């Protein structure tokens, strides 16, 4: 772990203040528990999006995420 921290510090010292602040905010976000909605609560929405819309969304995701 010490090598990892030393490597991070080495890179941080070369960054401008604004980027160091972004790194700090990112690291803090990693330490925050992820909160979400359980799948059971989302089941009531199953089937509410029309099939044509789902096909369009799927096509766009496939096209843009390659």
C-alpha positions in Angstrom: 0.0 0.0 0.0 2.8 2.4 0.8 4.1 2.1 -2.8 0.7 3.0 -4.2 0.4 6.1 -1.9 3.9 7.2 -2.8 3.1 6.8 -6.5 -0.1 8.8 -6.1 1.6 11.6 -4.2 4.4 11.7 -6.9 1.8 12.4 -9.6 -0.2 14.8 -7.5 2.7 17.0 -6.9 3.0 17.6 -10.6 -0.7 18.6 -11.0 -2.0 22.2 -10.9 -4.2 23.1 -7.9 -7.5 22.8 -9.8 -6.7 19.2 -10.8 -5.5 18.3 -7.3 -8.9 19.5 -6.1 -10.7 17.3 -8.7 -8.6 14.3 -7.5 -9.5 15.0 -3.9 -13.2 15.2 -4.7 -13.0 11.9 -6.7 -11.2 10.2 -3.8 -13.8 11.4 -1.3 -16.6 10.1 -3.6 -15.0 6.6 -3.5 -15.3 6.6 0.3 -19.0 7.4 0.1 -21.3 4.4 0.2 -23.4 3.9 -2.9 -27.1 4.3 -2.3 -29.7 3.2 -4.7 -33.1 1.7 -5.1 -33.7 -2.0 -4.7 -34.7 -4.0 -7.7 -38.0 -5.0 -6.0 -39.0 -1.3 -5.9 -38.3 -0.9 -9.6 -40.3 -4.0 -10.7 -43.5 -1.9 -10.9 -41.9 -0.1 -13.9 -41.2 -3.2 -15.9 -42.9 -3.1 -19.3 -43.8 0.5 -19.1 -41.5 1.6 -21.9 -42.9 0.9 -25.4 -41.0 -1.8 -27.4 -40.2 0.6 -30.2 -38.6 3.0 -27.8 -36.5 0.2 -26.3 -35.3 -0.8 -29.7 -34.3 2.8 -30.5 -32.5 3.1 -27.1 -30.7 -0.2 -27.6 -29.6 0.8 -31.1 -28.2 4.2 -29.9 -26.4 2.6 -27.0 -24.8 0.0 -29.2 -23.8 2.6 -31.8 -22.3 5.1 -29.3 -20.6 2.6 -26.9 -18.5 0.6 -29.3 
